[in-house]
Amino acid sequence: MAMRSVNVNVLKGNEILAKDILTASGIILMSEGTVIKKEYISKLIELGITNVFIKDELAMGIKVDELTEMKIKEQCQETVKETIEKYFFSDNSELEKLKVVADEIIFDILNEPEVMFNISGVRKKNEVAYSHSVNVCALSVLIALKLKLSQDKVRDIAVGSLLHDIGFNYLNFDVHNETYESIYKDEIKVKEMKKHVIYGYTSVEKETWLSAVAKDIILSHHERIDGSGYPFHLVGNKIKIGSKIVGVCDEFDHLVYGLHGEKMKVYKAIDYIISQSGVKFDYEIVKIFNESVAAYPTGSTVITSDKDIAIVLRQNTKCPTRPVIRLIMDRTGRYYDKWIELDLTKELTLFIEDTKDI
């Protein structure tokens, strides 16, 4: 079924919901097929739901199976949440279950060798921590596979990335209930937050089932090749490849979702990562990252260099900044009588300038 994600603030009423809206505990708030009435919109905003999936004429032709983030997140997020929380409350037998989640993510990506990671930039307030870990894992696995790392190394990276932020559970304040300003204006909180890598590593150090690669990711995913990272200010090849990969993916997800900083549009977050290639991040890893992530996610609305409004229908896997789009509205705000589909790898004088919500 064709669907697209739209910001709740642009809903006008009478849109048809294309995907169930669930609470954190899995209860259906609004089921697929529901006609969204005007009075529902304010309630959705009140519940912290920023985007919903709708089906309409604009969504026709969107290749839904490319919405990688959505599919993986639904499958794995709740398992990661339950497993880590049980471990935190002293059920040490639980944590090893994350191997199963890691294997599911690896399997999904291996079954779609040409898949491009589509990140929505939409996340409910109550799913910040675990959705972040699953996203970082999926993208890290995709990059590790493209780097042709061994099967064991890919699995170790998957498990390590699922656990990379486990140390946040041991901070003396709840980082996810804090704003960027409230943390970074308080030097004590900044120092405490940076300790999450030490707390995390210490909490799993004696877990014999967990590989050295995974433990190093927990400890070193904030190290940067120029020595500007933490906790040990490692440089260059002193940082292991698993931690380098997860470091890139972690930073990207933080930027797109505004975790402890200002939220960026996807293409701008990619530009930032590229700008730090060879500076903070490994050049080869950034190269593969750039080839693997859709700069303009499938289903998003974009503005072209001709000032037309278009919907992204599908990706060109060899050229992530030049997807296939459908022109729907001209620069005057008039909808086209007949939509025009353009492959930007063939329309070399036309570019995407920005994204927007409609």
URPEDA-V325063 format. One record per pair of residues at least 12 apart in sequence whose C-alpha atoms are under 7 Angstrom apart, sorted by the first residue. I is the first residue (numbers start at 1). GAP is how many residues later the second one is. Records with the same first field share a line. If there is no record, write none. Layout:
I=GAP + GAP
This chain:
2=53 + 57 + 58 + 59 + 60 + 62
3=15 + 50 + 51 + 52 + 56 + 59
4=49 + 50 + 51 + 55 + 295
5=46 + 47 + 48 + 49 + 294
6=45 + 46 + 47 + 351
7=43 + 44 + 45 + 350
8=33 + 37 + 42 + 43 + 44
10=348
12=26
13=23 + 24 + 25
14=21 + 22 + 23
15=20 + 21 + 39
16=17 + 18 + 19 + 20 + 38 + 39
17=15 + 16 + 17 + 18 + 19 + 36 + 37 + 38
18=14 + 15 + 35 + 36 + 37
19=12 + 13 + 34
20=12
24=102
48=76 + 77
49=75
50=72
51=71
61=252
62=236 + 237 + 251 + 252
63=250 + 251
66=49 + 50 + 52
67=51 + 231
68=49 + 50
69=48 + 49 + 50 + 66
72=33
73=58 + 61
76=25
77=53 + 54 + 57
80=18 + 50
81=49
83=12
98=61
99=60
102=53 + 56 + 57
105=33
106=35
109=33
114=203
116=176 + 177 + 178 + 201
117=22 + 175 + 176 + 177
118=175 + 176 + 179 + 180
119=178
120=177
121=135 + 136
132=121
133=28 + 29
134=28
136=25 + 110 + 113 + 114 + 117
137=21 + 24 + 25
139=110
140=18 + 105 + 106 + 109
141=13 + 17
143=145 + 146
156=55 + 57 + 58
157=56 + 57 + 85
159=55
160=54 + 55 + 57 + 58
161=56 + 85
163=55
164=53 + 54
165=35 + 53
166=34
167=29 + 30 + 32 + 33
168=28
170=29
171=21 + 22 + 25
179=81
180=80 + 81
197=21 + 22
198=21
200=18
201=14 + 17 + 18
213=29
216=27
217=25 + 26
220=23
221=22 + 23 + 25 + 26
222=25
224=56 + 57
225=54 + 55 + 56 + 57
226=53 + 54
244=38
245=40
248=33
252=17
255=14
256=13
266=29 + 30
267=28 + 29
270=25
274=12
291=29
293=27
294=26 + 27
295=25 + 26
296=25
298=14 + 15 + 16 + 17
299=12 + 13 + 14
300=12
301=54 + 55 + 56
302=50 + 52 + 53 + 54
303=49 + 50 + 51 + 52
304=46 + 47 + 48 + 49
305=45 + 46 + 47 + 48
307=23 + 24
308=19 + 21 + 22 + 23
309=18 + 19 + 20 + 21
310=15 + 16 + 17 + 18 + 19
311=14 + 15 + 16
312=12 + 13 + 14
313=12 + 13
322=22 + 23
323=20 + 21
324=18 + 19 + 20
325=16 + 17 + 18
326=13 + 14 + 15 + 16
327=12 + 13 + 14
